[in-house]
């Protein structure tokens, strides 16, 4: 049996709606750990997800796949709009 690492994050999109993001595999240890440390210290970053797998089941669900890229606190106008 192969065990896969999984970390589930509950996020809010730009409209304030909840979005569930599931980090799989290496994303749990790298980006997931960094996000956990930020939240534990009281910092709530903006997270941009590129090439995630999107599902719509009682709300939006996003999962990471091998081609997914996560950007923590990206420097772009869209992220600034979410921060404000």
C-alpha positions as CSV (number, residue, x, y, z in Angstrom):
1,X,0.0,0.0,0.0
2,X,1.3,3.4,-0.9
3,X,0.6,6.3,1.4
4,X,0.2,9.7,-0.1
5,X,0.7,12.9,1.9
6,X,-2.3,15.2,2.0
7,X,-2.9,18.6,3.6
8,X,-6.3,20.4,3.3
9,X,-6.4,24.2,3.5
10,X,-9.6,26.3,3.7
11,X,-9.2,29.5,1.7
12,X,-11.3,32.4,0.7
13,X,-11.4,33.6,-2.8
14,X,-11.5,37.3,-3.9
15,X,-15.3,37.3,-3.4
16,X,-15.1,36.0,0.1
17,X,-16.4,32.5,-0.7
18,X,-14.7,29.4,0.8
19,X,-12.5,27.3,-1.4
20,X,-10.9,24.0,-0.2
21,X,-7.4,23.4,-1.5
22,X,-5.9,19.9,-1.1
23,X,-2.1,19.8,-1.2
24,X,-0.7,16.4,-2.2
25,X,2.7,14.8,-2.0
26,X,5.7,17.2,-1.9
27,X,3.4,20.2,-1.7
28,X,2.6,19.1,1.9
29,X,6.1,19.3,3.1
30,X,7.3,22.4,1.2
31,X,4.6,24.9,0.6
32,X,2.2,23.4,3.1
33,X,4.8,23.7,5.9
34,X,5.6,27.2,5.0
35,X,1.9,28.2,4.9
36,X,1.3,26.5,8.3
37,X,4.2,28.4,9.9
38,X,2.9,31.7,8.5
39,X,-0.6,31.1,9.8
40,X,0.7,29.9,13.2
41,X,2.6,33.2,13.5
42,X,-0.6,35.3,12.7
43,X,0.3,36.0,9.0
44,X,-2.5,35.2,6.5
45,X,-0.9,35.2,3.1
46,X,-2.4,35.5,-0.4
47,X,-2.0,32.2,-2.3
48,X,-2.1,32.0,-6.1
49,X,-2.6,28.5,-7.6
50,X,-1.6,27.8,-11.2
51,X,-2.6,24.6,-13.0
52,X,-4.5,23.1,-10.1
53,X,-7.2,20.5,-10.6
54,X,-10.6,22.2,-10.0
55,X,-13.7,20.3,-9.0
56,X,-17.1,21.7,-8.2
57,X,-18.8,19.5,-5.5
58,X,-20.9,21.6,-3.0
59,X,-18.5,24.4,-3.6
60,X,-15.1,24.8,-5.2
61,X,-12.4,22.3,-4.5
62,X,-8.8,22.6,-5.9
63,X,-6.2,19.9,-5.7
64,X,-2.5,20.0,-6.6
65,X,-1.2,17.8,-9.4
66,X,2.4,17.4,-10.7
67,X,2.2,20.5,-12.9
68,X,0.7,22.8,-10.2
69,X,2.5,25.9,-9.1
70,X,1.8,27.7,-5.8
71,X,2.8,31.3,-5.3
72,X,2.7,32.6,-1.7
73,X,2.1,36.3,-1.4
74,X,2.8,37.0,-5.1
75,X,3.6,40.5,-6.3
76,X,0.8,41.2,-8.7
77,X,-2.2,43.5,-8.9
78,X,-4.7,40.7,-8.2
79,X,-3.0,39.7,-5.0
80,X,-2.8,43.3,-3.9
81,X,-6.6,43.6,-4.5
82,X,-7.2,40.6,-2.2
83,X,-4.9,42.1,0.5
84,X,-6.8,45.4,0.6
